[in-house]
């Protein structure tokens, strides 16, 4: 039986358990004046959960172990004697045989795959029926056990709420465990990298050339300072020069000058920029902005300007994060007590003076927090720099020159054909860990700044 059919069958049994338990609970409540701790629906959900959860948990575990069992069964057949020694060729033949058995492929590169396909199909069918029988047995056993407990004094409501609480706890732990897994994998692979390359060479070296690595001194070619500078130059300098003025001025206009009807339309349109996929910004940067920037540089006498300049990537990145700056500045200015604005105007200050000397200083912590969040978003951007920035690591202050970023190099390092255990590939994890730490610190600082600002006016 297919997995989808078995899933619907288990859910159907759970529905039957819910209906029968509810009917039974309704009957013993009929004509009784006693107070019950649980409603009929609680008894129904109790039986339904006992009917559905055990087989679903079993099927989840089975889906992870069944492929290995099927492969072991195939390896035990006489035809498997012809398989080569464990390695890439053996795995390729077994993968082709599995694809043929499951109907996902109609031809194979290896003749032995055709021979093993029937064995795969037979083993898969056998284990599918075993899984079906065990899942149904668990469903019936769980449902029967729960149904026998449906009686007037049973606290089904407490049991159901406890299960729901555990499910909510598990859902809330997914994000935490995912973060722990990400950090753990980064730390492990970075530790392997730093066991080969000294951390001082990586963090303070000024030469980045992973294509040519000397095995006697790999750290000489893996100095990441040019990458850190390129990331800072594009994401925290050029992008912020674009995003901060436009974002702040748009927030001032929308909160202080725009009519309610204008604000109603302009604010959602401005925030739509945050919903545009970054790959679209990348296309825009590579096909429109980068050539325009180079033509402008040539027109002013800079003939050596690159079409993959830091300025092109930074401009588009700044446009992308305008909504982040604008939204935080908008909320910060709007949260300043109106009495401060009214008092300034009552004393004869103009609107511009009130904004410049009262509202902006009062909202400055929130604006700074928004800028820091926007910076962390910018330095972690990938698609724009992949499509518009160069892969050349240079230390330069010239915005028309080629430069690269950490995210660009991570993509380049992980999409090559180098061995996974090589310093070149492991360098991507060290870069990812560094970027993770920097963005985490920026987010922590920004959130603390915003929190302190909010406490000042609550």
Secondary structure by P-SEA (a helix, b strand, c coil): ccaaaaaaaaaaaaaaaaaaaaaaaaaaaccccccccccaaaaaaaaaaaaccaaaaaaaaaaacaaaaaaaaaaacccccccccccaaaaaaaaaaaaaaaccccccccaaaaaaaaaaaaaaaaaaaaaaaaaaaaaaaaaaaaaaacccccaaaaaaaaaaaaaaaaaaaaaaaaaaaaaaaaaaaaaaaaacccccccccccbbbccccccccccccccaaaaaaaaaaccccaaaaacaaaaaaaaaaacccccaaaaacaaaaaaccccccaaaaaaaaaccaaaaaaaaaaaacccccccccaaaaaaaaaaaaaaaaaaaaaaaaaaccaaaaaaaaaacccaaaaaaccccccaaaaaaaaaaaaaaaaaaccccccccccccccccccccbbbbcaaaaaaaaaaccccccccccaaaaaaaaaaaaaaaaaaaaaaaaaaaaaaacc
